[in-house]
């Protein structure tokens, strides 16, 4: 009933065919498929030859307006030769393609379907258009009218409600528009001034959308929403009201500026038509909700009616952020409204985040069972954990595969570590009655490890600031975690425990507290934008100030970034890491002292006065430096025949002799940066590609290396070393019992024990050490201790009980 035209492809060929007493016009490419062999071609046309030819209305039920065209042949490239006749019926009220053809040819628009999905006219009035029984009735009707050529079932895509899966009726309705295409060039130019992160969204996705923009259909036939302030008269006159004041002045009813501007109240207000004197009534439509969003920069300050200066100071926005699905939503509506009102883009920088997927990369849906409850997740792990995880897991402009296991990792790596670092500082500062804000030890007078941490901190501030300015929050998170974990917690705090525990409040103790305080405060500030709650709590406890979010963002002090100090300390850390790995390889615990650690002589100048740190960390009695490491290691170097065989030929034998005479220092140089030797009187470069280097440790030693250094441990354990290791295990167990008993760090205790002869010997020799480490008052042997107190100390049987001294 709604068809008002036919459409052919202008580039295709069509034929008039005589078949079974009827004349048919079909696409030439489809004639055989439609008519078989029994037809005669009477005439042939190009698609353009048929344009504007008239035909009889197929279903003469609806009448067309006299001022509109109807029942003509139109042309458009979207008509295909895949199936059917190659000729398409056009119903402009139903379908985008049909509508655009209708506009092109000024066709009539017929819509006999109501909002309930039922026909409003014709023989099937009141029937649902998707009623399957109606299909049969229409086919019978066409057959009776001798207008049925063929009947067949065809499957095609059709819109359905995503909630209830009901078929949707898709048709055009009258609407009010904003002619955004009139400002298209200005909008495109303003977008070019915006910094998009990532830039391809602004240049491609959003830019392409703007290049193909249409006018904005602004009206919606709904009850809730912002009413369109357009009054219309029956004579055709229209007025758009621009303010409450104007509405009060023009209203026929007695109202004031407190009137509620939503439906139904504003619908009851009328104004007088200046043309005919009749009452004008507001149109019933409301605004597209995206217009509200786009008007946000102006609406938040009630601009231009007030706050004009404040608005001008804050417009355009420095930064906004939203999901990539807002390309045609908020990003566009903000831009369109702003360019119309001010001629400018409403934002300078846009950070675009992509979609949240499940851990397998699938979109989350309740129906699939892979959705998550954000409130349950935040209740269990905290909002800050979720925020930090989402930034740490991937750049915000890439899809995020959300995995709860990742939340657990971030809680451990970041949240828990941050809390523990603060708790350690708080516990000892309170126990010592120390306020680091009262001290001011100059940085140059602090110990090297303090200066190292402050150098690392200021480098972090510098790098994090640059990452924030690039809106790369993934980089920010990836910079913070290793500093917090590796530099502050696992190295600085652990390496300086004895300075915190020192009974004398000397400059060293003051400096370690002051340095830790400064670092924790700075960390709170740089982490505040991405974990606002955790940093707010810790910062308030540290400083007593109102809020970290009112504090200035820290600035890097370039003078405190010291490459030399960092190089020295980083080498020490490498040595300690390698040493711990070597211990693990030979199954010697770190609590078990060993006699010596051997390092290359070249490390001595770099490490300098940091030997006590290494000795403490690796629990070694002595650090030695050796020019030649072959006393402990056997270096094996061979030519890589696969690389050198084809190029050296007879010179290979000479090269093997040269390699066999290399010293350990030369081999190390070869491994680290390459070594130049004389081969047949000419320079030849040996490197990791053309040689194969392996290291074999000699019996009684353990070793490991990286591209910076090599460490060797003397693994021979004397009786004294074994007893000292047993003493350290005893201390560890006592400290664990203190913690289980919930003693505070200042509580003194009595220690009750029983154990083997080896344990007795150890306690006799290391009693003072044990009592000092555990705040022990008395060490008492108690043979009555039961299995409840049994523990294993390096495979020695022992029983231990602790008791707080009252």
C-alpha positions in Angstrom: 0.0 0.0 0.0 2.9 2.4 0.8 4.8 1.9 -2.5 4.8 5.1 -4.6 7.6 4.3 -7.1 9.8 1.8 -8.7 13.6 1.9 -8.8 16.0 0.6 -11.3 19.8 0.6 -11.6 20.7 3.3 -14.1 23.8 1.4 -15.3 22.0 -2.0 -15.9 20.2 -3.2 -19.0 16.5 -4.1 -18.8 14.3 -6.0 -21.3 10.5 -6.1 -22.2 9.7 -9.8 -22.6 6.6 -11.6 -23.9 5.9 -14.7 -21.8 2.6 -16.7 -21.5 0.6 -13.9 -23.0 2.0 -11.2 -20.6 4.5 -8.4 -21.2 7.1 -8.2 -18.4 9.9 -5.7 -17.9 12.8 -7.2 -15.9 16.6 -6.9 -15.6 18.3 -8.6 -18.6 20.7 -10.4 -16.2 17.8 -12.0 -14.3 15.4 -12.8 -17.3 16.4 -16.5 -17.7 16.2 -17.1 -13.9 12.7 -15.5 -13.8 11.1 -16.6 -17.1 13.0 -19.7 -18.1 13.4 -20.4 -21.8 9.9 -19.6 -23.0 10.0 -15.8 -23.5 10.6 -13.4 -26.3 12.6 -10.1 -26.0 10.4 -7.4 -27.4 12.5 -4.3 -26.4 15.7 -3.5 -24.6 16.5 -0.4 -22.4 19.2 1.1 -20.2 18.0 1.9 -16.7 18.1 5.6 -17.5 15.7 5.0 -20.4 13.0 4.0 -17.9 13.4 7.0 -15.6 10.2 9.0 -14.9 8.0 6.5 -16.8 4.6 6.2 -15.2 2.9 3.0 -14.1 -0.4 2.0 -12.5 -0.6 1.8 -8.7 -0.2 -1.8 -7.6 -2.7 -1.6 -4.7 -5.0 1.3 -5.4 -6.1 1.8 -1.8 -4.3 4.9 -0.6 -4.6 8.3 -2.3 -1.5 10.4 -2.9 -1.1 14.2 -2.4 -1.6 16.2 -5.6 1.6 18.2 -5.0 3.8 15.1 -4.8 5.0 12.7 -7.5 3.9 9.1 -7.4 4.0 5.9 -9.5 7.0 6.7 -11.6 10.3 4.8 -12.3 13.3 6.2 -10.4 17.0 5.4 -10.6 19.6 4.5 -8.0 22.9 2.6 -7.8 21.8 0.6 -4.7 19.6 -1.7 -6.8 21.5 -5.0 -7.3 21.2 -7.9 -9.8 21.5 -10.6 -7.2 17.9 -11.7 -7.0 14.3 -10.6 -7.7 13.5 -8.7 -10.9 16.2 -6.1 -10.7 13.4 -3.6 -10.0 12.7 -2.4 -6.5 9.4 -1.0 -5.0 9.9 2.3 -3.2 8.1 3.2 0.0 9.8 6.4 1.4 8.1 6.0 4.7 9.8 2.7 5.4 13.6 2.4 5.0 16.6 4.7 4.6 17.3 4.0 1.0 13.7 4.4 0.0 13.5 7.7 1.9 16.6 9.1 0.2 15.2 8.2 -3.2 11.9 9.8 -2.2 13.7 13.1 -1.4 15.6 13.0 -4.7 12.4 12.6 -6.7 10.0 14.6 -4.4 7.9 11.5 -4.0 4.7 11.2 -1.9 5.1 9.6 1.5 2.4 7.2 2.5 2.2 5.5 5.9 -0.9 3.5 6.7 0.7 2.0 9.9 0.1 3.3 13.4 2.5 3.3 16.4 0.9 0.1 17.6 2.1 -1.7 14.4 -1.3 -2.1 13.0 -2.7 -0.9 9.6 -4.8 2.3 9.9 -6.4 2.1 6.5 -7.4 -0.3 3.7 -8.9 -3.8 3.8 -6.5 -5.0 6.6 -7.2 -2.0 9.0 -6.5 -3.0 12.6 -4.4 -6.0 11.7 -0.7 -6.3 12.9 1.7 -5.9 10.0 3.8 -8.8 11.1 0.8 -11.2 11.5 1.9 -14.4 9.7 -1.8 -15.1 8.8 -2.0 -11.7 7.1 0.8 -12.7 4.7 -1.5 -15.5 3.3 -4.5 -13.1 2.9 -2.4 -10.5 1.0 -1.1 -13.3 -1.4 -4.7 -14.4 -2.0 -5.7 -10.7 -2.6 -2.9 -10.2 -5.2 -3.8 -13.5 -7.0 -7.5 -12.5 -7.2 -6.5 -9.2 -8.7 -4.2 -11.0 -11.3 -1.2 -9.2 -9.8 0.7 -12.2 -8.5 3.6 -13.4 -10.6 5.2 -15.8 -8.1 5.1 -16.5 -4.4 8.1 -17.7 -2.3 9.5 -17.4 1.2 12.6 -15.3 1.7 14.8 -14.8 4.8 16.2 -11.3 5.4 17.5 -9.3 8.3 14.9 -7.5 10.3 15.2 -5.2 13.4 14.1 -6.7 16.7 13.8 -5.3 20.3 17.1 -6.3 22.0 15.2 -6.9 25.3 12.0 -8.9 24.3 13.1 -10.0 20.8 9.8 -8.6 19.3 10.0 -7.5 15.7 10.1 -3.7 15.4 8.2 -1.6 12.9 10.7 0.8 11.2 9.2 3.9 9.6 9.9 7.6 9.2 8.2 10.3 11.3 8.2 14.1 11.0 10.9 15.7 13.1 12.5 19.0 13.9 16.1 19.4 12.8 19.1 21.5 13.5 20.8 22.3 10.2 24.3 21.2 11.4 25.4 20.8 7.8 25.4 24.6 7.6 28.3 24.7 10.1 30.0 21.5 8.8 33.2 23.3 7.6 33.6 25.2 10.9 33.0 22.0 13.0 35.7 20.1 11.0 38.2 22.9 11.3 37.6 23.1 15.1 38.1 19.4 15.5 41.5 19.7 13.8 42.6 21.9 16.7 41.7 19.2 19.3 44.4 16.8 20.7 42.9 13.4 20.6 44.3 10.4 22.5 44.7 8.3 20.5 45.0 10.7 17.6 43.5 8.2 15.1 40.1 8.4 16.7 39.9 12.2 16.1 41.4 12.0 12.7 39.7 8.9 11.4 36.7 7.8 13.3 35.4 11.2 14.5 36.8 13.0 11.5 35.1 10.7 9.0 31.8 11.1 11.0 32.1 14.8 10.6 32.9 14.6 6.9 29.6 12.7 6.4 27.4 14.4 8.9 23.7 14.9 8.4 21.4 17.5 9.9 20.5 16.7 13.5 17.0 15.4 14.1 16.5 17.1 17.4 12.9 16.3 18.4 11.6 13.2 20.2 7.9 12.2 20.6 8.2 11.4 24.4 6.9 12.6 27.7 10.1 12.8 29.7 12.9 15.2 28.5 13.6 18.8 27.9 10.6 20.3 26.1 11.4 22.1 22.9 10.5 25.8 23.5 8.7 26.1 20.1 5.2 27.5 20.0 3.1 27.0 16.9 -0.1 28.6 15.7 -2.8 27.1 13.5 -2.1 29.8 10.9 1.4 28.4 10.5 3.3 31.1 12.5 6.1 29.7 14.9 8.1 31.3 17.7 11.1 29.9 19.6 11.2 31.2 23.2 14.7 32.0 24.4 14.3 32.5 28.2 12.0 32.3 31.2 11.7 36.0 31.2 10.5 36.0 27.5 8.0 33.3 28.2 6.5 35.3 31.2 6.2 38.4 29.0 4.4 36.6 26.2 2.3 34.1 28.1 -1.5 34.5 28.0 -1.7 32.8 31.4 -0.4 34.5 34.6 2.9 32.8 35.3 6.3 33.9 36.8 9.9 32.8 36.3 9.6 30.0 38.8 7.4 28.0 36.4 8.3 24.3 36.0 9.6 24.0 32.4 8.8 20.3 32.0 5.7 18.6 30.8 2.8 18.8 31.6 3.2 22.2 33.2 4.8 24.0 30.3 2.2 22.5 27.9 -0.4 24.5 29.7 1.2 27.8 28.8 0.1 29.6 25.6 1.1 32.8 23.8 -0.7 35.1 21.4 0.1 34.8 17.7 1.3 38.2 16.4 0.0 37.4 12.9 -3.6 36.2 13.5 -4.2 36.9 17.2 -5.0 33.2 18.0 -3.5 31.1 20.8 -0.2 29.5 20.1 0.5 26.1 21.7 3.9 24.5 22.4 4.8 21.6 20.2 4.5 18.3 22.1 8.0 17.1 21.3 11.0 17.1 23.6 14.7 17.4 22.9 17.0 14.6 21.9 18.7 13.9 25.2 22.1 14.3 23.5 21.3 18.0 23.1 21.1 18.3 26.9 24.6 16.6 27.0 26.0 18.9 24.3 24.7 22.0 26.1 26.4 21.0 29.3 29.3 23.6 29.2 26.7 26.4 29.0 24.0 24.9 31.1 26.2 24.3 34.1 26.8 28.0 34.5 23.3 29.1 33.2 25.2 30.9 30.5 24.6 33.5 29.0 22.1 34.7 31.6 24.7 34.7 34.4 28.2 33.7 35.4 29.5 35.0 32.0 33.0 35.8 33.3 33.3 32.4 35.0 32.2 30.7 31.9 34.7 32.5 29.7 37.5 31.7 32.2 36.7 28.0 32.0 35.8 27.6 28.3 36.8 25.6 26.4 37.5 22.6 28.8 41.2 21.6 29.0 40.3 17.9 29.1 37.4 15.4 28.8 37.2 11.6 28.7 34.6 9.2 27.5 34.2 5.8 25.8 34.8 5.3 22.1 31.1 4.6 21.6 30.5 8.4 22.3 32.0 9.3 18.9 28.5 10.0 17.6 27.1 10.9 21.0 28.7 13.2 23.6 31.8 14.1 21.6 29.7 15.2 18.6 26.9 16.9 20.5 29.4 18.9 22.5 31.2 20.0 19.4 28.0 20.8 17.4 26.3 22.9 20.1 29.5 24.7 20.9 30.4 25.7 17.4 26.9 26.9 16.8 27.0 29.0 20.0 30.6 30.2 20.2 32.3 29.2 17.0 34.8 27.2 19.0 35.5 23.6 20.0 34.3 23.0 23.6 37.4 20.9 24.5 41.1 21.0 24.0 42.1 17.4 24.8 40.0 14.2 24.6 41.0 10.9 26.1 39.1 8.1 24.5 38.7 4.8 26.4 37.7 1.5 24.6 35.3 -1.2 25.7 35.4 -3.5 28.7 35.4 -7.2 27.7 35.5 -10.4 29.7 38.8 -12.2 30.2 38.3 -14.1 26.9 37.8 -10.9 24.9 34.0 -11.3 24.6 31.5 -8.4 25.2 29.9 -8.8 28.6 26.2 -9.7 28.6 23.9 -11.0 31.4 22.4 -13.4 28.9 25.9 -14.9 28.2 26.6 -15.1 31.9 29.9 -13.3 31.6 28.9 -10.0 33.0 30.3 -8.7 36.3 28.7 -6.6 39.0 30.9 -3.5 39.5 29.4 -2.9 42.9 30.3 -6.4 44.1 33.8 -6.1 42.7 34.4 -2.8 44.4 32.9 -4.1 47.6 35.4 -6.9 47.6 38.5 -5.2 46.3 37.9 -1.5 46.6 37.3 1.1 44.0 40.9 2.2 43.9 42.0 -1.4 43.1 39.6 -1.5 40.2 40.7 1.9 38.9 44.4 1.1 39.1 43.9 -2.3 37.5 42.1 -0.9 34.5 44.9 1.6 33.9 47.7 -0.9 34.5 46.3 -3.8 32.4 46.3 -1.9 29.1 46.3 1.6 27.5 42.8 3.1 28.1 42.2 3.4 24.3 42.5 -0.4 23.7 39.8 -2.9 24.7 40.4 -4.2 28.3 40.0 -8.0 29.0 38.8 -7.8 32.6 40.1 -10.6 34.8 39.5 -10.8 38.5 42.9 -12.5 38.9 44.4 -9.2 37.6 42.7 -7.4 40.4 44.3 -9.7 43.0 47.7 -9.0 41.5 47.2 -5.2 41.6 46.0 -5.4 45.2 49.2 -7.2 46.1 51.6 -5.1 43.9 50.1 -1.7 44.6 47.4 -1.3 47.2 48.8 -3.7 49.8 52.4 -2.6 49.2 51.5 1.1 49.6 49.6 0.4 52.8 52.4 -1.8 54.2 55.0 0.8 53.5 53.0 3.5 55.3 52.2 1.1 58.2 55.9 0.2 58.7 56.7 3.9 58.7 53.8 4.8 61.1 54.6 1.9 63.5 58.2 2.8 64.0 57.8 6.6 64.0 55.1 6.3 66.7 57.2 3.8 68.7 60.2 6.1 68.5 58.1 9.3 69.0 59.6 10.7 65.9 58.0 13.4 63.7 60.2 13.7 60.5 58.7 17.1 59.8 60.7 18.4 62.7 64.0 17.5 61.1 65.8 18.9 58.1 68.8 16.8 57.2 70.2 18.3 54.0 70.1 15.8 51.1 73.9 16.0 50.5 74.4 15.0 54.2 72.2 11.9 54.0 73.5 8.4 53.3 74.0 7.3 49.7 70.9 5.0 49.8 68.8 8.0 50.8 70.2 10.1 47.9 69.6 7.1 45.6 65.9 6.8 46.6 65.4 10.6 46.2 67.1 10.4 42.8 64.7 7.6 41.8 61.8 9.5 43.2 62.5 12.7 41.2 63.1 10.7 38.1 59.7 9.1 38.7 58.0 12.4 39.2 59.6 13.7 36.0 58.6 10.6 34.0 55.1 10.4 35.5 54.4 14.1 34.8 55.4 13.6 31.1 53.1 10.5 30.9 50.2 12.4 32.5 50.7 15.2 30.0 50.6 12.6 27.2 47.3 11.3 28.8 49.0 7.9 28.9 47.7 6.6 32.2 49.0 3.0 31.4 52.5 4.4 31.4 51.9 6.2 34.7 50.7 3.0 36.4 53.6 1.0 34.9 56.1 3.6 36.2 54.6 3.7 39.8 54.5 -0.1 40.5 58.2 -0.9 40.1 59.2 2.2 42.1 56.8 1.3 44.9 57.6 -2.4 45.0 61.2 -2.7 43.9 62.8 0.6 44.9 60.9 1.7 48.1 59.5 -1.5 49.7 61.7 -4.4 48.7 65.0 -2.5 48.7 65.0 0.8 50.6 62.8 -0.1 53.5 64.2 -3.6 53.8 67.8 -2.5 53.5 67.4 0.2 56.2 65.5 -1.7 58.8 68.5 -1.4 61.2 68.5 2.4 60.8 64.8 2.4 61.8 65.5 0.1 64.8 68.5 2.0 66.0 68.1 3.0 69.7 70.0 6.2 69.2 68.2 9.1 67.4 71.2 10.2 65.4 71.3 11.9 62.0 71.2 8.6 60.2 68.0 7.7 61.9 66.5 11.1 61.3 67.5 11.0 57.6 65.9 7.6 57.0 62.6 8.8 58.6 62.7 12.1 56.7 63.5 10.4 53.4 60.7 7.8 53.8 58.3 10.6 54.8 59.1 12.7 51.7 58.8 9.7 49.4 55.4 8.6 50.8 54.0 12.2 50.6 55.2 12.5 47.0 53.8 9.1 46.1 50.4 10.2 47.5 50.4 13.2 45.3 51.4 11.5 42.0 49.0 8.6 42.6 46.0 10.7 43.8 44.5 11.2 40.3 44.2 7.4 39.8 43.7 6.1 43.3 42.0 9.0 45.1 40.8 7.2 48.2 43.9 5.3 49.3 46.1 8.4 48.8 43.6 10.7 50.6 43.7 8.4 53.7 47.5 8.0 53.8 48.2 11.7 52.9 45.9 12.9 55.7 47.6 10.7 58.3 51.1 11.7 57.1 50.5 15.5 56.9 47.4 16.4 58.8 46.4 18.5 55.9 42.8 18.7 54.6 43.2 16.8 51.4 45.8 15.5 48.9 43.5 16.7 46.1 44.0 20.3 47.3 47.8 19.9 47.3 50.1 21.0 44.4 51.3 18.3 42.1 55.0 17.7 42.9 57.7 19.0 40.6 60.8 17.0 39.8 64.0 18.5 41.4 66.5 17.9 38.6 69.4 18.6 41.0 68.5 15.5 43.0 68.6 13.2 40.0 72.1 11.6 40.3 73.1 9.2 37.5 76.3 8.2 39.4 74.5 7.3 42.6 71.8 5.4 40.7 74.5 3.4 38.8 76.2 2.4 42.0 73.1 1.4 43.8 71.6 -0.4 40.8 74.9 -2.5 40.6 74.6 -3.3 44.3 71.0 -4.4 43.7 72.0 -6.5 40.8 74.7 -8.2 42.9 72.2 -8.9 45.7 69.6 -10.3 43.3 72.2 -12.5 41.6 73.5 -13.6 45.0 70.0 -14.6 46.2 69.6 -16.6 43.0 72.9 -18.4 43.4 71.9 -19.3 47.0 68.6 -20.8 45.7 70.5 -22.8 43.1 72.5 -24.6 45.9 69.6 -24.5 48.4 71.2 -22.3 51.0 68.7 -20.0 52.8 69.5 -16.3 53.1 69.3 -16.6 56.9 72.3 -19.0 56.7 75.5 -16.9 56.8 78.2 -17.8 54.4 81.9 -16.8 54.6 82.5 -14.8 51.4 81.2 -13.3 48.2 83.7 -12.8 45.3 83.2 -10.0 42.8 85.2 -8.8 39.7 87.8 -6.2 40.6 86.2 -3.7 38.2 83.1 -3.5 40.5 85.2 -2.2 43.4 85.4 1.4 42.3 81.7 1.6 41.6 80.5 -0.1 44.8 82.9 1.8 47.1 81.4 2.2 50.6 78.3 0.1 49.9 79.8 -3.2 51.0 77.8 -3.3 54.3 74.6 -3.2 52.3 75.7 -6.3 50.3 76.9 -8.1 53.4 73.6 -7.4 55.1 71.4 -8.3 52.2 73.3 -11.5 51.3 74.3 -12.4 54.8 78.0 -12.8 54.0 80.9 -12.2 56.3 83.2 -10.7 53.7 83.1 -9.3 50.1 86.2 -9.9 48.1 87.3 -8.4 44.7 89.4 -10.4 42.3 91.1 -9.5 39.1 91.1 -13.0 37.8 88.0 -15.1 38.6 89.4 -18.3 37.2 90.3 -19.4 40.7 86.6 -20.0 41.3 85.2 -20.3 37.8 86.1 -22.0 34.6 85.3 -20.0 31.5 84.7 -21.9 28.3 84.7 -20.0 25.1 84.3 -21.5 21.7 83.9 -20.1 18.2 80.4 -20.2 16.8 81.2 -22.4 13.8 77.7 -21.9 12.3 78.5 -18.2 12.1 82.2 -18.1 11.4 82.7 -21.3 9.4 81.9 -19.9 5.9 83.8 -16.6 6.4 87.1 -17.6 8.2 88.0 -20.8 6.5 91.7 -21.7 7.2 91.9 -18.8 9.8 89.6 -20.7 12.1 92.4 -22.7 13.7 94.3 -19.5 14.5 91.2 -18.0 16.1 90.7 -21.1 18.3 94.2 -20.6 19.6 93.6 -16.9 20.3 90.3 -17.7 22.1 92.0 -20.4 24.3 94.4 -17.8 25.7 91.8 -15.2 26.7 91.8 -14.1 30.4 88.7 -14.0 32.5 88.6 -10.2 32.2 88.9 -10.4 28.5 86.1 -13.0 28.4 83.9 -10.8 30.5 84.6 -7.8 28.1 83.7 -10.1 25.2 80.4 -11.0 26.8 79.5 -7.4 27.8 80.5 -5.3 24.8 82.7 -7.4 22.4 86.5 -7.8 22.2 88.8 -6.9 19.4 91.7 -9.3 18.7 94.4 -9.6 16.1 93.7 -12.3 13.5 96.3 -12.8 10.8 97.6 -9.3 11.6 94.2 -7.6 11.3 91.6 -6.5 13.8 88.8 -9.0 14.3 85.7 -8.4 16.5 84.6 -11.2 18.9 81.1 -10.9 20.2 78.1 -12.9 21.5 77.0 -13.8 18.0 80.2 -15.3 16.7 81.3 -17.0 20.0 79.7 -19.3 22.5 80.6 -18.4 26.2 79.7 -20.6 29.1 80.8 -20.5 32.8 81.4 -23.5 35.0 81.8 -23.0 38.7 84.4 -25.0 40.6 83.4 -27.3 43.5 82.6 -25.4 46.7 81.3 -22.3 44.9 78.0 -21.1 43.4 77.9 -18.4 40.8 75.5 -16.5 38.5 75.9 -13.5 36.2 74.1 -11.0 34.0 75.4 -8.6 31.4 76.8 -6.2 34.1 78.6 -8.4 36.6 79.2 -11.9 38.0 79.0 -13.1 41.6 80.6 -16.1 43.2 79.6 -17.5 46.6 81.8 -19.6 48.8 79.3 -22.4 49.8 81.5 -24.2 52.3 79.7 -24.0 55.7 81.8 -24.1 58.9 80.4 -25.2 62.3 80.3 -21.5 63.4 78.4 -20.5 60.3 75.9 -23.3 60.8 75.3 -22.3 64.4 74.8 -18.7 63.4 72.3 -19.8 60.7 70.5 -21.7 63.4 70.4 -18.6 65.6 68.9 -16.5 62.8 66.2 -19.2 62.3 65.6 -19.1 66.1 65.1 -15.3 65.9 62.7 -15.7 62.9 60.6 -18.1 64.8 60.5 -16.0 67.9 59.5 -12.9 65.9 56.8 -15.0 64.3 55.5 -16.0 67.7 55.5 -12.3 68.8 53.4 -11.4 65.8 50.9 -14.3 66.4 50.6 -13.2 70.0 49.9 -9.6 68.8 52.7 -8.1 70.8 53.7 -4.5 69.9 57.2 -3.8 68.7 58.3 -2.3 72.0 57.1 -5.2 74.2 59.9 -7.1 76.0 59.5 -10.8 76.3 60.8 -13.9 78.1 61.7 -16.9 75.9 61.2 -20.5 77.0 62.9 -23.2 75.0 63.9 -26.8 74.8 65.9 -28.5 72.1 68.8 -30.7 70.8 72.4 -30.4 71.8 73.0 -28.3 68.6 70.3 -25.9 69.7 71.8 -25.7 73.2 75.3 -24.9 71.7 73.8 -22.3 69.4 72.0 -20.5 72.3 75.1 -20.6 74.4 77.1 -18.9 71.7 74.5 -16.5 70.3 72.4 -15.6 73.3 73.2 -11.9 73.3 72.4 -11.6 69.6 69.1 -13.4 70.0 68.0 -11.3 73.1 68.9 -8.1 71.3 67.0 -8.9 68.1 63.8 -10.0 69.9 63.8 -7.7 73.0 64.2 -10.7 75.2 64.7 -10.3 78.9 65.3 -13.9 80.0 66.1 -17.1 78.1 64.7 -20.0 80.1 65.0 -23.8 79.4 61.7 -25.6 79.9 61.8 -29.3 79.3 58.0 -29.5 79.9 57.1 -27.7 76.6 54.7 -29.9 74.6 54.3 -30.6 70.9 52.2 -27.4 70.7 55.4 -25.5 70.9 57.5 -27.7 68.6 59.2 -26.2 65.6 61.8 -27.2 63.0 65.1 -25.1 63.0 67.1 -26.2 60.0 66.1 -29.8 60.8 67.0 -29.4 64.5 64.2 -30.3 66.9 63.2 -27.4 69.2 60.4 -26.1 71.3 59.8 -22.4 71.8 57.3 -20.3 73.8 57.2 -16.5 74.3 55.7 -14.5 77.1 55.3 -10.8 77.4 57.2 -9.2 80.4 54.6 -7.3 82.5 
